[in-house]
Amino acid sequence: MRRILFYDLQEGSLCVYDIGKNGNAYRVERTHNVEGALHLKGENSYGPEIPIGETTEIYVSLPLKFLNFRMLELPFPDRSRIEAVIPFELDSLILGGAASVVSTICTIRESGNKYRVLVAYIAKETLRALLRALKINAISPKCITSVEYACASAALSSEDDIAKFLLDPSLPGPEERIKSALREIDLSSLNLGKGEFSYAGDTDRIMKSLKRTALLAATFAVVLLSFLLFSIITARKDVALLKDEIRKTYAELFPRDTRVTSEIYQARAHLKELKDKEKDYVGIYPHRFLLDLSAVRSKALTLSEMTMDREWIVLKGECPSLSDVQQLKAALEKMSPEVRISDTKSVSQDRTSFALMLKERKI
């Protein structure tokens, strides 16, 4: 629900209307009265201690005695052009010049081919002192108007009636002031909150929100950078451990490689070399042949070399005599379809070297 505080400053007191809005209707929920003369030096605060939230809108009504009025006659009705011309028109009419006051347009009425403009103004020093006193209670008005003038402008139709009222004003009663205050929320008859006195509450809230957002963004960035830094450090440690593990595994697989520059690259080179030689190894079963060969027992027989390929197995060794070679050949024929003695040579008086060739047994 929209909440509005309307500070109605009067000659001898202050009345604060706590206004709520449901739908399109405004309703005064509470009224706070403060007795005592108004002080504009800033030492005293105005009004009761009413909690003001960030969404609270504040309106301030000035009594007529704070305001001055001038009737100007201009040849055009355009409000923006009138606003631009008013300072020059008032400059010669006001002691201290137009720079010493803040002014606003009240009414524009057509009179023949010209337009009569009622201008309200207040001395900047007076308004500045008033706002300084209000600021003690964190009161930053969205609109600075006058309930007393609004009552007159609503009841009086002619310029002469308004002029007579301004010369000898009759102040409205409490009920009229409340009705006028409710009308002023949407249809301000005048607003002196201009220039340096303009409402900055929304801007301040936006700036606070931006600062809060920037602080949250900075905090998030710090947390994110910390997480990234921690992740990088952890990743580097993991990479170092992994490299050390790869180096140890490579050294176990290829102990003859003493100069290692890149374990992965050199391991790939070894794998490529093995793949190129795959055709030479596929289909060869050395374990099975060695198991079969272990059944041939002879104390005099010594095997020194064995070579295998897809077709042939070559055995080299020494035995006491040629007859022992023949016995070995006969034993090997039981496990191979073809056995040949390819070479024999006497190396000493009781030792003969030999070379046997036998075909690999097919599974």
N, C-alpha and C positions, 0 to 999 in steps of 0.2 A: 504494500500500500504506500502511495506517495505521501510523504510527511512534510509539512510546511510550518515554519515558525514565523509569525508576523509580529514584528516589534513596532507597536504604535506609540511613538514618543509624543507626550503631551506637555503642557506648560509645567504642571506640578507633579506629574507622575509618569509611569510607564506601564503599558498594558501589553502583555504578550499573549497572542492567540495561537494555541496549538491546534493546527488544522490538519485533518486527514481527508483523503480523497478515495471514494469508492465509485468506480465507473466514471461518470462525468460530473458528479456532484461533490462539492466541497462542504465540509461540516466542521464547525469549531468544537473540538472534543474537550478542551480545557482552556481556561482563561486565568492568567497569572497577573495580579496587580501589584505594582511596587510604588509606594508613596515616596515623595521627596522631590526636591528640585533637580533639574538636569545640570550636570557639570560636564564641561567640554575640555577639561585640562588633562584628562586621561588618567587621573589618580584612582577614580572609582569605576567599578564595573556596573553595567546596566543589567537589570533583570535578575530573576531567580536562576539558580543553577539547574538549567534544563539540559539533559544530555543531548548532544548534537552528533548525529551519525554522519557518515560520508554521503549518504543519499538525502540528507535533510536540506531543503531549500529555505533560504532566509530572506524575508522581505522587511524593509525598514520604512516606516512612514514618518515624515518630518512635520512638525507643526507649521502653520502658515507664518508665524512670526520669524522663522528662519529664512523664509523665501522672499524674493522680490520679483515683481512682474513688470513687463513692458509690453505695450501694444505697438507692433510695427506694421507698416503698410508697404506691401511689395507687389510688383506687377506679375508675378507668376506663382502657381500653386505647388510646384514640384518640391517635395519635402527635402530631397537631397540637396537641391540648389539653395533652398532656404537655410538649411543647416550650414552650408558653406558661407552664406552671406551674413548670417546673424552676428558673428564676431566683429565684422566691420561696422554693422549698424549699432552695436552696443558700445563700441570703443569710445565714441564721443558722448555717450549717455551715462557712463558709469565712472565713478571716481576710481582711478587705478587702472582703467582700461579693461577690455574684454579678457585679457590674459589672467586677470586676478579672480575670475569667476568661472563656474561651470554652469552651462545653460542647456535648456531643452525646450522643444516646442510643445505647447499645451493644446492649442486649437488653431485651425486655419479656416477662416470664414470668408466667403466671397462677398464683396461690397462694390457693386457696379462692375467696373473693368479691373478692379484691383482686389487684393486679398489682404485681409487683416489677420495678423499672426500674433497670438498671445504667447509670450516667451517667459518662462520662469528661470530664475538663476539664483545661485547661492555663492557666497564667498568661498574660495578654495580653502582658506585657512580654517574657516568655520567647519566645513565638511571634513577636512582632514583631521581636525581635533575630534570631531564626533566619531569618525571611523576608528581613530586610535583608541578612544574610550570603549567602543564596542569590541574591538579586537582583543581586549583583555579577557573576554569570555569566549574567545575563538569564534566571534560572530563576523562572518564575511557575507554581506548582503548581496543577493543576486539582483535586486531592484531597489532603488531608493526613490520613493514616491511620496505622496501626501494624501492621506485619507481625507483630511479636511478640505483640500481643494477638490478631490474626486467627488465628495458629497455635493459641493457647490456646482460643479460642472454638470452633474447629472440632474440637478433640480432646476438650474437656471438656464434658460434657452437663449436669451439675447445678450449681446455684448455689454449693454448698459447694466443689466442685472448683475453680470459677473463683475463688472467694474465696481458697482456699489457694494457688492459682497466683499471684494478685496479691500475696499476702503474701511468698511465696518463689518468684519466677519462675525457671523453668529455660529458658534461651534456646535457641531452635531452631537447628539446623545450617544450612549454606549451601543444601542442596537443599530443605529445608523452607521456608526463607525465600523461595526462588525460586518454589516452588509456591504459597505463600501470596500472594506479590506478583501472580502471574498471576490468582489468584482475586479479589484486591482490585480489579482493573481494572473488572470488571463488577459485583461484589457487595461493595461497600465495607462492612466491618463497622462502621466509624465514619468520620466526616469532620469535621475541626475547621476546615475552610475556610469559615467562616460570618461574616456581618456584615462588618466592615471587612477581614476576611481572606479574603473570598469570591473565587473565581476571576474575574478580569476580562479574561482573555486573549481570549476570543471578542468581548467588547465592544470591547476595544482594536483587534482586527483589523477589526471592523465600522467603528469610528470612523476607522481609517486608510483603509479602503476608501472610506468616505463622503468623507473629506477628499480622497483621490485623485480620486474621482469629481467632487467639487465643483471641484477644481482644473482637471480636464479640461473640465468644463462651462464654467468661467469662461474658460479659454483658448479654447474653441470659440466662446463668446459674443463674446470680443474679436476673434477672427478674422472671425466673421460680421459684426460691426458694422463692422470695418475694410473688409471687402469691400462691404458695403452703402453705406458712406460713399464709397468709391472709385467705386462704380457710380453713385451719385447725382451726384457731381461730374462724372464722365464724361458722364452723361446730360444734365446741365445745359449742359455745353460743346457737346455735339452739338445740343441744342435751339437754343442761341444761334447756332451756325453755320447750322442749317437755317432759322431765322427770317431771318438775314441774306441767305441765298440766295433765300428766298421774296420778300424785300423788293426785291432786285435784279431778279429775274425779273418781278415785278409792275411795277416802274418801266419796264422795257423794253417790256412789253406795253401799258401804259396810261400813257404819258408825260404826258398832260394832267392826270392826277389828282395834285394837289399836296398835298392834305390826306388823308393815309392814316392811319386809326386801326386798321383790321384788314384786312390784305391778303387773308386768306382770305374774310372776309365780303364785302368789296367785289368780289373776283374772282367769288364766287358770284352776286352781284347782276349783274355784267356778263354772266355766262353765262346767267342767267335772261332778261336783256334780249335777248341774241342768240337764245335759243330762242323767245322771243315773236315775233321778227322772222324766224324761220326760213322761214316760208311766203313771205316777200317775196324771199328770196334763192335758195331752192332752184329750180333750173331756169334760172338766169341764168348766162351764160357770157361775161363781159366780155373775157377774154383772147382768146377765139376771134374775137369781133367786132372787137377792136382789130387783131388780125392780118389779118383781111379788109380792114379799113378802111385799113391801111397800103399796100394795093395801089393805092388811089386816090391818084394823085400829081398835085398841082397847086400850082405856086409861088404862084399868086394866091389860093389858098384858105387860110383860117385858121379852125380849129375852136377855139371857146372853152369849150364846155360839152357834156357828154354825160350823159344820164339814162337808166337802164334799169329796166324792171320785167319781169314775166313775159310781157307781150304786146308792148309798144312800146319802141322806142328813140328818144329825142329828141336830135337834134343841133342845136347852135346855133353860128353863126360869121359870118364876113364874107367877101365876094368882090367883084371889081370891078364885076360887072354881073349882071342877072337871067339872062342866057344862061349864065353860069358856074354859077348855081344849077341850071339845067336840065341842064347836063352832069353835075353831081354827082348829080342825081336819077337820070339814066340809068345812071350807073356803079353806084349803090347798088341799082338794080333787078336787077342781075345776082346780087346776094347776098341779096336779100330778096324775099319774094313780094308785098309791097305797100309802096310808098313814097309819101308825101304831103308836099307843100309846105304847111306850116301858116301860115307868116308870112314876109313879105318887107318890107323897109323901107330906103329910101335914107337913109344916114347922112351922106354927103358926096357931092361931085361924082363921085368915082370909087370909092366904097365902098357896098356894099349888105349889110345884115344879113339873115339868113334863119334859119328854123327848119324842120327836116325831121323827119317822123315815119315810121319804118319798122318793120315787124313783125320780131320775132326769128325767125331761121331755126330750124326744128325739126331735131333730130338724127335 
